[in-house]
Amino acid sequence: MNSIYTESRMSSLRNDLNFENALDNDEPWSLAVNQTLRNGTWNDCNSSATQTSTNSVPVSPNNMTISATYFNGDPAIVSRDTQWYPPDCVYMVGYDALLTFMSFIEDIFGRQTLTASSSTGAICCLQDLWHNDTATMATVDHWVDGLATSLSGAMRVHGNTPPPANFAYGTVLGSQTCVDVRWAWISLPAALYGLTVVFIVTTALHTRGDGRGWTARHWKSSAVALLLHGFDPETRRELGGVRDRGEMNEVAERVMVQLRPSREGDASWCFAKAKG
């Protein structure tokens, strides 16, 4: 049978113990309350001026915490105004637990930096706190409340049981890199690439030749072909069939030409071999 553990706050009482002083003096974090739950029923915590079989925990009435002299020394050495409470009316977090909490939280937040979500390598706790770049004070408070509730629940359920050495209770979290491809952003370059390939293939097919055993040349900015094939009929017959670029360059070096009106009766001009 699977179940989900939940907690709801029924009452709260502030502990005024200074955290730094508690660490400096190796003191536990303790607090005595006026009421406690026993078998689902609220019961008053009646204290006594002396130690009894039911009231065995000495509490200082000044701050309602466990007497430091009792905790650190001889149980018989207590102040005269000490009140004795039942064990289930006194809550305590030991000094070792405080150090463990501090070390654990420092490992999470100490010198950790979370950058953009696309390049982050931070731990899951920081990613959850970052809240996908929408973090506010309200979300931070909610996150810290969740952490405190989780710690309180674990202590309440397993507080009196030594934890196993090889595993811990809770939900396992892990980081996993996910790639989200936005196809709309690459559609334009992909289309341009495809059209470029089609254009190159089409150009190659149109310029591969006409089946007569020679291949058309790409003259680009050269005007030799236009000049030689713009001669009048007599000059073309004299020069013969010149198709190779090398032959055209050779003919262009030794033949002197000039512009003359066409002899075909139209108003066009053509190149003709110069006389003399």
Beta strands, then each sheet from edge to edge (+ up, - down):
strand 1: 29-32
strand 2: 35-38
strand 3: 41-44
strand 4: 57-60
strand 5: 65-66
strand 6: 83-85
strand 7: 90-93
strand 8: 257-261
strand 9: 269-273
sheet 1: 1+ 7-
sheet 2: 2+ 3-
sheet 3: 5+ 4- 6+
sheet 4: 8+ 9-
end
